[in-house]
Every structure is written in C-alpha cells, then in structure tokens.
C-alpha cells in the first residue's frame, strides 16, 4: 500500500471516529484510494482496512467503556443505525450504543454496499447502504 493511500485511510479513520465526518464522507474518501472493505473490532479495539490486492492497514481505535452484552438486540441495533443515519447521533454515540446492543464489531463492504454487524455466538445483521439495491 502506498504512503498516500495510508495517509488518506488514517485521516479518514481519525475524522470518522471523532465524529467530524459522516459515514458517506468516510466511504467516499476510502473509495478514492481503493479500499474494498474494513473491519471494526470493538473487542480488539482495532480497525483493519483491506485493499483489493489483500494488503491491509491495521489501526488502533478507542472505544468507550461499555460492556458488550451476550445477547444481540437486533431491534436496538437497528434503532441505533437509524439514529446515526438521520444525524440524530454522531459516530462516538453510535459506537457506544451499538456496543450496548450487543454488537462486537462490524464489517463494511464498500464494493458490496453493505455492512454486517456482528454479535456474540455468530449472530449478525446486514444493512444495505442507503440507496443500494
């Protein structure tokens, strides 16, 4: 991965996790440098960005001190997603609330235009990007 792409990824990561940019703006920045997908792991406190040639960029992330319950509350997670999509909450609140709903992390498939939210015990919820068919 070239240095310019890594710089864009690192800046996008900082901006997204601080709440300075929207999900759409983050995706746009990552698409410009060819990121195919990324995995947010709340328990490991990492984000891994994947390129089409399988190169990756692993970055640390700060997560709130929220205990992730064993039960995945699908309805609560969907409510959190909708709140973030409407702009009612920013990304830092999204992280805390999705963790409280039992989400241990998620994978964003930029090229597939969907996000898979993961719970303990293999439970998952898939959300298509807004406007994706």
DSSP file (Angstrom, degrees, kcal/mol; ACC not computed):
  #  RESIDUE AA STRUCTURE BP1 BP2  ACC     N-H-->O    O-->H-N    N-H-->O    O-->H-N    TCO  KAPPA ALPHA  PHI   PSI    X-CA   Y-CA   Z-CA
    1    1 A X              0   0    0      0, 0.0    55,-0.0     0, 0.0     2,-0.0   0.000 360.0 360.0 360.0 131.6    0.0    0.0    0.0
    2    2 A X     >  -     0   0    0      1,-0.1     4,-2.0     4,-0.0     3,-0.2  -0.332 360.0-113.4 -76.1 160.7    1.5    3.3   -0.9
    3    3 A X  H  > S+     0   0    0      1,-0.2     4,-2.2     2,-0.2     5,-0.1   0.821 113.6  56.2 -62.3 -35.0    2.0    6.1    1.6
    4    4 A X  H  > S+     0   0    0      2,-0.2     4,-2.0     1,-0.2    -1,-0.2   0.911 107.9  47.9 -66.2 -41.9   -0.6    8.4    0.1
    5    5 A X  H  > S+     0   0    0      1,-0.2     4,-2.5     2,-0.2    -2,-0.2   0.924 111.3  50.8 -63.9 -44.0   -3.3    5.8    0.4
    6    6 A X  H  X S+     0   0    0     -4,-2.0     4,-2.9     1,-0.2    -2,-0.2   0.898 108.1  52.9 -61.5 -39.9   -2.3    5.0    4.0
    7    7 A X  H  X S+     0   0    0     -4,-2.2     4,-2.5     2,-0.2    -1,-0.2   0.910 109.8  48.0 -61.8 -42.1   -2.4    8.8    4.9
    8    8 A X  H  X S+     0   0    0     -4,-2.0     4,-2.7     2,-0.2     5,-0.2   0.918 112.8  49.0 -64.2 -43.3   -6.0    9.0    3.5
    9    9 A X  H  X S+     0   0    0     -4,-2.5     4,-2.5     2,-0.2    -2,-0.2   0.936 112.4  47.6 -61.3 -47.1   -7.0    5.9    5.4
   10   10 A X  H  X S+     0   0    0     -4,-2.9     4,-2.3     2,-0.2    -2,-0.2   0.904 114.3  46.2 -63.1 -41.8   -5.5    7.3    8.7
   11   11 A X  H  X S+     0   0    0     -4,-2.5     4,-2.7     2,-0.2     5,-0.2   0.917 112.7  50.0 -67.4 -42.5   -7.1   10.7    8.2
   12   12 A X  H  X S+     0   0    0     -4,-2.7     4,-2.8    -5,-0.2     5,-0.2   0.907 110.4  51.2 -60.7 -42.2  -10.5    9.2    7.4
   13   13 A X  H  X S+     0   0    0     -4,-2.5     4,-2.6    -5,-0.2     5,-0.2   0.939 111.8  46.0 -60.3 -49.2  -10.2    7.0   10.4
   14   14 A X  H  X S+     0   0    0     -4,-2.3     4,-1.2     1,-0.2     6,-0.3   0.928 115.7  46.3 -60.6 -45.5   -9.5    9.9   12.7
   15   15 A X  H  X>S+     0   0    0     -4,-2.7     5,-2.0     2,-0.2     6,-1.1   0.905 115.3  45.5 -66.0 -42.4  -12.3   12.0   11.2
   16   16 A X  H ><5S+     0   0    0     -4,-2.8     3,-1.0    -5,-0.2    -2,-0.2   0.947 113.9  46.7 -67.3 -48.7  -14.9    9.3   11.3
   17   17 A X  H 3<5S+     0   0    0     -4,-2.6    -1,-0.2     1,-0.3    -2,-0.2   0.681 112.4  50.8 -73.6 -15.8  -14.1    8.1   14.9
   18   18 A X  H 3<5S-     0   0    0     -4,-1.2    -1,-0.3    -5,-0.2    -2,-0.2   0.551 114.7-116.5 -91.8  -9.0  -14.1   11.6   16.2
   19   19 A X  T <<5S+     0   0    0     -3,-1.0    -3,-0.2    -4,-0.6    -2,-0.1   0.589  79.5 124.2  86.8  11.0  -17.5   12.4   14.6
   20   20 A X  S   <S+     0   0    0     -5,-2.0     2,-0.3    -6,-0.3    -4,-0.2   0.741  72.2  35.0 -77.5 -22.9  -16.1   15.1   12.2
   21   21 A X  S    S-     0   0    0     -6,-1.1    70,-0.2    -9,-0.1    -2,-0.1  -0.922  83.4-113.4-130.3 158.3  -17.3   13.4    9.0
   22   22 A X     >  -     0   0    0     -2,-0.3     4,-2.3     1,-0.1     5,-0.2  -0.307  33.5-105.8 -80.3 167.9  -20.4   11.3    8.1
   23   23 A X  H  > S+     0   0    0      1,-0.2     4,-2.7     2,-0.2     5,-0.2   0.910 122.1  53.1 -58.6 -43.8  -20.3    7.7    7.1
   24   24 A X  H  > S+     0   0    0      1,-0.2     4,-2.3     2,-0.2    -1,-0.2   0.900 109.1  47.9 -61.3 -42.1  -20.9    8.7    3.5
   25   25 A X  H  > S+     0   0    0      2,-0.2     4,-2.2     1,-0.2    -1,-0.2   0.894 111.5  51.1 -66.0 -39.3  -17.9   11.1    3.5
   26   26 A X  H  X S+     0   0    0     -4,-2.3     4,-2.4     2,-0.2    -2,-0.2   0.941 110.5  48.3 -61.8 -47.2  -15.8    8.4    5.1
   27   27 A X  H  X S+     0   0    0     -4,-2.7     4,-2.7     1,-0.2    -2,-0.2   0.906 109.7  53.5 -60.7 -42.0  -16.8    5.9    2.4
   28   28 A X  H  X S+     0   0    0     -4,-2.3     4,-1.7     1,-0.2    -1,-0.2   0.915 109.9  47.0 -59.0 -44.7  -16.1    8.4   -0.3
   29   29 A X  H  X S+     0   0    0     -4,-2.2     4,-0.8     1,-0.2    -1,-0.2   0.914 113.7  47.7 -63.4 -43.4  -12.6    9.0    1.0
   30   30 A X  H ><>S+     0   0    0     -4,-2.4     5,-2.4     1,-0.2     3,-0.6   0.878 109.0  53.7 -68.2 -36.9  -11.8    5.3    1.3
   31   31 A X  H ><5S+     0   0    0     -4,-2.7     3,-1.4     1,-0.2    -1,-0.2   0.881  99.8  63.1 -63.0 -37.5  -13.2    4.6   -2.2
   32   32 A X  H 3<5S+     0   0    0     -4,-1.7    -1,-0.2     1,-0.3    -2,-0.2   0.817 109.1  39.9 -58.8 -30.8  -10.8    7.2   -3.7
   33   33 A X  T <<5S-     0   0    0     -4,-0.8    -1,-0.3    -3,-0.6    -2,-0.2   0.349 122.2-103.5-103.4   6.6   -7.8    5.2   -2.5
   34   34 A X  T < 5 +     0   0    0     -3,-1.4    18,-0.7    -4,-0.3    -3,-0.2   0.617  55.4 167.2  90.8  13.3   -9.3    1.8   -3.4
   35   35 A X  E   < -A   51   0A   0     -5,-2.4    -1,-0.2     1,-0.2    16,-0.2  -0.449  15.2-170.3 -64.2 131.2  -10.3    0.4    0.0
   36   36 A X  E     -     0   0A   0     14,-2.9    75,-1.5     1,-0.3    74,-1.0   0.834  61.3 -22.8 -90.5 -39.7  -12.5   -2.6   -0.6
   37   37 A X  E     -AB  50 109A   0     13,-1.3    13,-3.2    72,-0.2    -1,-0.3  -0.974  54.1-147.8-162.0 165.9  -13.7   -3.2    2.9
   38   38 A X  E     -AB  49 108A   0     70,-1.8    70,-2.9    -2,-0.3     2,-0.5  -0.994   7.6-145.1-148.3 149.1  -12.9   -2.6    6.5
   39   39 A X  E     -AB  48 107A   0      9,-2.6     9,-2.4    -2,-0.3     2,-0.6  -0.947   6.6-160.6-116.2 121.9  -13.5   -4.5    9.8
   40   40 A X  E     -AB  47 106A   0     66,-3.3    66,-1.9    -2,-0.5     2,-0.6  -0.911   7.9-170.4-101.4 120.9  -14.1   -2.7   13.1
   41   41 A X  E  >> -AB  46 105A   0      5,-2.9     5,-1.7    -2,-0.6     4,-1.4  -0.904   8.2-173.5-116.2 102.2  -13.4   -4.9   16.1
   42   42 A X  T  45S+     0   0    0     62,-1.6    63,-0.2    -2,-0.6    -1,-0.2   0.867  85.1  50.6 -63.1 -36.7  -14.7   -3.4   19.3
   43   43 A X  T  45S+     0   0    0     61,-0.9    -1,-0.2     1,-0.2    62,-0.1   0.898 117.5  37.2 -72.2 -39.7  -13.1   -6.1   21.5
   44   44 A X  T  45S-     0   0    0      2,-0.1    -1,-0.2    16,-0.0    -2,-0.2   0.615 104.4-132.3 -83.9 -12.3   -9.7   -5.9   19.9
   45   45 A X  T  <5 +     0   0    0     -4,-1.4    16,-2.4     1,-0.2     2,-0.3   0.930  63.9 120.9  59.5  48.5  -10.0   -2.1   19.6
   46   46 A X  E   < -AC  41  60A   0     -5,-1.7    -5,-2.9    14,-0.3     2,-0.4  -0.945  52.2-153.4-138.1 158.3   -8.8   -2.2   16.0
   47   47 A X  E     -AC  40  59A   0     12,-2.7    12,-3.0    -2,-0.3     2,-0.5  -0.997  14.1-162.8-129.0 128.3   -9.9   -1.3   12.5
   48   48 A X  E     -AC  39  58A   0     -9,-2.4    -9,-2.6    -2,-0.4     2,-0.4  -0.959   3.1-158.5-115.4 124.0   -8.5   -3.2    9.6
   49   49 A X  E     -AC  38  57A   0      8,-2.6     8,-2.1    -2,-0.5     2,-0.4  -0.861  10.3-154.3-102.1 132.1   -8.8   -1.7    6.1
   50   50 A X  E     -AC  37  56A   0    -13,-3.2   -14,-2.9    -2,-0.4   -13,-1.3  -0.896   3.4-156.0-114.8 135.8   -8.5   -4.1    3.1
   51   51 A X  E >   -A   35   0A   0      4,-2.7     3,-2.0    -2,-0.4   -16,-0.1  -0.640  35.7-105.2 -99.5 162.0   -7.3   -3.3   -0.4
   52   52 A X  T 3  S+     0   0    0    -18,-0.7   -17,-0.1     1,-0.3    -1,-0.1   0.762 121.6  55.9 -60.0 -25.7   -8.3   -5.4   -3.5
   53   53 A X  T 3  S-     0   0    0      2,-0.1    -1,-0.3     1,-0.0     3,-0.1   0.263 122.2-106.8 -91.3  13.6   -4.8   -6.9   -3.6
   54   54 A X  S <  S+     0   0    0     -3,-2.0     2,-0.1     1,-0.3    -2,-0.1   0.477  74.8 139.1  74.1   6.4   -5.2   -8.1    0.0
   55   55 A X        -     0   0    0     -5,-0.0    -4,-2.7     2,-0.0     2,-0.3  -0.505  35.2-163.9 -68.8 151.7   -2.9   -5.5    1.5
   56   56 A X  E     -C   50   0A   0     -6,-0.2     2,-0.5    -2,-0.1    -6,-0.2  -0.955  23.5-146.6-141.2 161.6   -4.2   -4.2    4.7
   57   57 A X  E     -C   49   0A   0     -8,-2.1    -8,-2.6    -2,-0.3     2,-0.5  -0.976  16.6-160.5-128.8 113.7   -3.8   -1.3    7.1
   58   58 A X  E     +C   48   0A   0     -2,-0.5     2,-0.4   -10,-0.2   -10,-0.2  -0.858  14.3 178.1-100.9 122.9   -4.4   -2.1   10.8
   59   59 A X  E     -C   47   0A   0    -12,-3.0   -12,-2.7    -2,-0.5     2,-0.1  -0.942  27.0-119.9-124.4 145.8   -5.2    0.9   13.1
   60   60 A X  E     -C   46   0A   0     -2,-0.4     2,-0.3   -14,-0.2   -14,-0.3  -0.446  29.2-162.2 -75.2 156.7   -6.0    1.1   16.8
   61   61 A X        -     0   0    0    -16,-2.4     2,-0.5   -17,-0.1   -47,-0.0  -0.982  16.9-127.1-137.9 153.5   -9.3    2.6   17.9
   62   62 A X        -     0   0    0     -2,-0.3     2,-0.3   -45,-0.0   -17,-0.0  -0.869  28.0-173.6 -98.5 127.9  -10.6    4.0   21.1
   63   63 A X        -     0   0    0     -2,-0.5    29,-0.0   -21,-0.1    -2,-0.0  -0.898  28.1-104.0-118.7 152.1  -13.9    2.5   22.3
   64   64 A X        -     0   0    0     -2,-0.3     2,-2.1    28,-0.2    -1,-0.0  -0.247  40.9 -97.9 -68.3 162.3  -16.0    3.7   25.2
   65   65 A X  S    S+     0   0    0      2,-0.0     2,-0.5     0, 0.0    -1,-0.1  -0.548  72.0 143.1 -82.3  76.3  -16.0    1.6   28.4
   66   66 A X        -     0   0    0     -2,-2.1     2,-0.4     2,-0.0    31,-0.0  -0.977  50.6-129.4-121.5 126.2  -19.2   -0.2   27.6
   67   67 A X        -     0   0    0     -2,-0.5     2,-0.7     1,-0.1    35,-0.1  -0.602  22.0-135.7 -72.7 129.5  -19.8   -3.8   28.5
   68   68 A X        -     0   0    0     -2,-0.4    32,-0.2    34,-0.1    31,-0.1  -0.783  22.9-133.5 -89.0 116.1  -21.0   -5.7   25.4
   69   69 A X        -     0   0    0     -2,-0.7    51,-0.3    30,-0.5    -1,-0.0  -0.199  11.3-122.7 -67.5 161.4  -23.8   -8.0   26.5
   70   70 A X  S    S+     0   0    0     49,-0.1     2,-0.4     2,-0.1    50,-0.1   0.764  93.5  77.6 -72.3 -26.1  -24.1  -11.6   25.5
   71   71 A X  S    S-     0   0    0     48,-0.1     2,-0.7    32,-0.0    -2,-0.1  -0.741  77.0-140.0 -92.2 131.2  -27.4  -11.0   23.8
   72   72 A X        -     0   0    0     -2,-0.4     2,-1.2    48,-0.2    30,-0.2  -0.813  12.1-155.4 -89.8 113.2  -27.6   -9.3   20.4
   73   73 A X     >  -     0   0    0     28,-3.2     4,-2.5    -2,-0.7     5,-0.2  -0.741  12.4-177.2 -94.9  91.3  -30.5   -6.9   20.5
   74   74 A X  H  > S+     0   0    0     -2,-1.2     4,-2.6     1,-0.2     5,-0.2   0.890  80.6  50.3 -57.0 -45.7  -31.4   -6.6   16.8
   75   75 A X  H  > S+     0   0    0      1,-0.2     4,-2.1     2,-0.2    -1,-0.2   0.905 111.6  48.0 -62.9 -42.3  -34.2   -4.1   17.3
   76   76 A X  H  > S+     0   0    0      2,-0.2     4,-2.1     1,-0.2    -1,-0.2   0.902 111.6  50.7 -65.7 -40.1  -31.9   -1.9   19.5
   77   77 A X  H  X S+     0   0    0     -4,-2.5     4,-2.6    24,-0.2    -2,-0.2   0.928 109.3  50.0 -63.4 -44.8  -29.1   -2.1   16.9
   78   78 A X  H  X S+     0   0    0     -4,-2.6     4,-2.6     1,-0.2    -1,-0.2   0.901 109.6  52.0 -61.2 -40.0  -31.4   -1.1   14.1
   79   79 A X  H  X S+     0   0    0     -4,-2.1     4,-2.1     2,-0.2    -1,-0.2   0.896 110.1  49.0 -62.3 -40.0  -32.7    1.9   16.1
   80   80 A X  H  X S+     0   0    0     -4,-2.1     4,-2.2     2,-0.2    -2,-0.2   0.921 110.9  50.1 -64.9 -44.5  -29.1    3.0   16.7
   81   81 A X  H  X S+     0   0    0     -4,-2.6     4,-2.7     1,-0.2    -2,-0.2   0.930 111.2  48.6 -59.7 -46.5  -28.3    2.6   13.0
   82   82 A X  H  X S+     0   0    0     -4,-2.6     4,-2.0     1,-0.2     6,-0.3   0.884 109.4  52.7 -63.6 -38.2  -31.4    4.7   12.1
   83   83 A X  H  X>S+     0   0    0     -4,-2.1     5,-1.7     2,-0.2     6,-1.2   0.904 112.1  45.5 -63.0 -40.9  -30.4    7.4   14.6
   84   84 A X  H ><5S+     0   0    0     -4,-2.2     3,-0.8     4,-0.2    -2,-0.2   0.911 111.4  52.2 -68.5 -42.0  -26.9    7.6   13.1
   85   85 A X  H 3<5S+     0   0    0     -4,-2.7    -2,-0.2     1,-0.2    -1,-0.2   0.849 110.3  48.5 -63.0 -34.1  -28.3    7.7    9.5
   86   86 A X  H 3<5S-     0   0    0     -4,-2.0    -1,-0.2    -5,-0.2    -2,-0.2   0.585 114.5-116.1 -82.6  -9.8  -30.7   10.6   10.4
   87   87 A X  T <<5S+     0   0    0     -3,-0.8    -3,-0.2    -4,-0.6    -2,-0.1   0.519  80.8 124.8  86.9   5.1  -27.9   12.5   12.0
   88   88 A X  S   <S+     0   0    0     -5,-1.7     2,-0.3    -6,-0.3    -4,-0.2   0.818  78.7  26.3 -67.9 -30.1  -29.6   12.4   15.5
   89   89 A X  S    S-     0   0    0     -6,-1.2    -2,-0.2    -9,-0.1     2,-0.1  -0.960  79.7-131.6-130.6 152.1  -26.4   10.8   16.9
   90   90 A X     >  -     0   0    0     -2,-0.3     4,-2.2   -68,-0.0     3,-0.2  -0.331  39.0 -89.6 -91.2 179.1  -22.7   11.1   15.9
   91   91 A X  H  > S+     0   0    0      1,-0.2     4,-2.5     2,-0.2     5,-0.2   0.885 122.1  55.9 -63.0 -42.2  -20.3    8.3   15.5
   92   92 A X  H  > S+     0   0    0      1,-0.2     4,-1.9     2,-0.2    -1,-0.2   0.917 112.1  44.2 -57.3 -41.1  -18.9    8.2   19.0
   93   93 A X  H  > S+     0   0    0      2,-0.2     4,-2.8     1,-0.2     5,-0.3   0.874 109.9  56.9 -68.5 -36.8  -22.5    7.7   20.3
   94   94 A X  H  X S+     0   0    0     -4,-2.2     4,-2.8     2,-0.2     5,-0.3   0.924 106.5  49.3 -58.3 -45.3  -23.1    5.2   17.6
   95   95 A X  H  X S+     0   0    0     -4,-2.5     4,-2.2     2,-0.2    -2,-0.2   0.954 113.8  44.7 -60.2 -51.2  -20.2    3.1   18.8
   96   96 A X  H  X S+     0   0    0     -4,-1.9     4,-2.1     1,-0.2    -2,-0.2   0.919 117.3  44.6 -60.7 -45.1  -21.3    3.2   22.5
   97   97 A X  H  X S+     0   0    0     -4,-2.8     4,-1.1     2,-0.2    -1,-0.2   0.854 111.9  50.9 -72.8 -34.6  -24.9    2.4   21.7
   98   98 A X  H  <>S+     0   0    0     -4,-2.8     5,-2.2    -5,-0.3    -1,-0.2   0.889 110.5  50.6 -69.7 -36.3  -24.2   -0.4   19.2
   99   99 A X  H ><5S+     0   0    0     -4,-2.2     3,-1.9    -5,-0.3   -30,-0.5   0.928 108.0  52.6 -61.8 -44.3  -21.9   -2.0   21.8
  100  100 A X  H 3<5S+     0   0    0     -4,-2.1    -1,-0.2     1,-0.3    -2,-0.2   0.754 103.2  59.3 -63.5 -24.2  -24.7   -1.7   24.3
  101  101 A X  T 3<5S-     0   0    0     -4,-1.1   -28,-3.2    -3,-0.1    -1,-0.3   0.431 128.9 -96.6 -83.6   0.5  -27.0   -3.5   21.8
  102  102 A X  T < 5S+     0   0    0     -3,-1.9    18,-0.6     1,-0.3     2,-0.5   0.595  74.6 146.9  97.4  12.3  -24.6   -6.5   21.8
  103  103 A X  E   < - D   0 119A   0     -5,-2.2    -1,-0.3    16,-0.2    16,-0.3  -0.710  26.6-175.4 -84.7 126.8  -22.6   -5.6   18.7
  104  104 A X  E     -     0   0A   0     14,-3.1   -62,-1.6    -2,-0.5   -61,-0.9   0.529  65.3 -50.1 -96.2  -8.6  -18.9   -6.8   19.0
  105  105 A X  E     -BD  41 118A   0     13,-0.9    13,-3.0   -64,-0.2    -1,-0.3  -0.944  53.3-126.5 161.3-177.4  -18.0   -5.2   15.7
  106  106 A X  E     -BD  40 117A   0    -66,-1.9   -66,-3.3    -2,-0.3     2,-0.5  -0.992   6.8-136.0-156.5 158.7  -18.9   -4.8   12.0
  107  107 A X  E     -BD  39 116A   0      9,-2.3     9,-2.7    -2,-0.3     2,-0.6  -0.985  14.4-152.1-122.5 129.0  -17.5   -5.2    8.5
  108  108 A X  E     -BD  38 115A   0    -70,-2.9   -70,-1.8    -2,-0.5     2,-1.0  -0.884   2.3-160.1-101.2 118.9  -18.2   -2.6    5.9
  109  109 A X  E  >> -BD  37 114A   0      5,-3.3     5,-1.6    -2,-0.6     4,-1.0  -0.812  11.4-179.8 -97.8  92.7  -18.2   -4.0    2.3
  110  110 A X  T >45S+     0   0    0     -2,-1.0     3,-0.7   -74,-1.0    -1,-0.2   0.937  83.5  44.5 -60.9 -48.2  -17.7   -0.8    0.3
  111  111 A X  T 345S+     0   0    0    -75,-1.5    -1,-0.2     1,-0.2   -74,-0.1   0.787 118.5  44.6 -69.2 -25.8  -17.7   -2.7   -3.0
  112  112 A X  T 345S-     0   0    0    -76,-0.3    -1,-0.2     2,-0.2    -2,-0.2   0.470 104.2-132.8 -94.2  -3.9  -20.8   -4.7   -1.9
  113  113 A X  T <<5 +     0   0    0     -4,-1.0    16,-2.5    -3,-0.7     2,-0.3   0.886  67.3 100.1  52.8  48.3  -22.5   -1.6   -0.4
  114  114 A X  E   < -DE 109 128A   0     -5,-1.6    -5,-3.3    14,-0.3     2,-0.4  -0.992  58.7-141.3-155.2 160.2  -23.5   -3.3    2.8
  115  115 A X  E     -DE 108 127A   0     12,-2.7    12,-2.9    -2,-0.3     2,-0.6  -0.989  10.0-153.5-125.8 132.8  -22.4   -3.5    6.4
  116  116 A X  E     -DE 107 126A   0     -9,-2.7    -9,-2.3    -2,-0.4     2,-0.4  -0.930   9.8-156.4-107.0 118.0  -22.6   -6.7    8.5
  117  117 A X  E     -DE 106 125A   0      8,-3.4     8,-2.1    -2,-0.6     2,-0.4  -0.804  14.2-148.6 -95.7 132.9  -23.0   -6.1   12.3
  118  118 A X  E     -DE 105 124A   0    -13,-3.0   -14,-3.1    -2,-0.4   -13,-0.9  -0.836  15.5-176.3-113.4 136.9  -21.7   -9.0   14.4
  119  119 A X  E >   -D  103   0A   0      4,-3.3     3,-0.9    -2,-0.4   -16,-0.2  -0.673  40.5 -79.7-115.3 175.3  -22.9  -10.3   17.8
  120  120 A X  G >  S+     0   0    0    -18,-0.6     3,-1.3   -51,-0.3   -48,-0.2  -0.311 112.9  34.2 -66.8 160.4  -21.6  -12.9   20.0
  121  121 A X  G 3  S-     0   0    0      1,-0.2    -1,-0.2    -3,-0.1   -51,-0.0   0.651 132.2 -70.1  67.5  17.5  -22.5  -16.5   19.2
  122  122 A X  G <  S+     0   0    0     -3,-0.9    -1,-0.2     1,-0.3    -2,-0.2   0.540  87.4 149.9  82.6   5.5  -22.4  -15.8   15.4
  123  123 A X    <   +     0   0    0     -3,-1.3    -4,-3.3    -4,-0.0     2,-0.3  -0.490  20.7 176.1 -72.0 142.8  -25.5  -13.6   15.3
  124  124 A X  E     -E  118   0A   0     -6,-0.2     2,-0.4    -2,-0.2    -6,-0.2  -0.984  25.2-157.0-147.8 156.8  -25.4  -11.0   12.6
  125  125 A X  E     -E  117   0A   0     -8,-2.1    -8,-3.4    -2,-0.3     2,-0.5  -0.998  14.5-151.1-133.8 132.5  -27.4   -8.2   11.0
  126  126 A X  E     -E  116   0A   0     -2,-0.4     2,-0.5   -10,-0.2   -10,-0.2  -0.907   9.5-170.6-109.0 131.0  -26.8   -6.9    7.5
  127  127 A X  E     -E  115   0A   0    -12,-2.9   -12,-2.7    -2,-0.5     2,-0.2  -0.979  15.9-140.0-120.6 122.5  -27.7   -3.4    6.5
  128  128 A X  E     -E  114   0A   0     -2,-0.5   -14,-0.3   -14,-0.2   -15,-0.1  -0.538  34.9 -97.7 -74.9 147.0  -27.6   -2.2    2.8
  129  129 A X    >   -     0   0    0    -16,-2.5     3,-2.4    -2,-0.2    -1,-0.1  -0.336  53.2 -88.8 -58.6 146.7  -26.2    1.2    2.2
  130  130 A X  T 3  S+     0   0    0      1,-0.3    -1,-0.1    -3,-0.1     3,-0.1  -0.398 117.7  18.1 -59.5 131.3  -28.9    3.7    1.8
  131  131 A X  T 3  S+     0   0    0      1,-0.3    -1,-0.3    -3,-0.1     2,-0.2   0.298  95.6 126.9  88.7  -9.6  -29.9    3.8   -1.8
  132  132 A X    <         0   0    0     -3,-2.4    -1,-0.3     1,-0.1    -4,-0.1  -0.575 360.0 360.0 -81.6 144.8  -28.3    0.5   -2.6
  133  133 A X              0   0    0     -2,-0.2    -1,-0.1    -3,-0.1    -3,-0.0   0.432 360.0 360.0 -98.0 360.0  -30.5   -2.1   -4.3
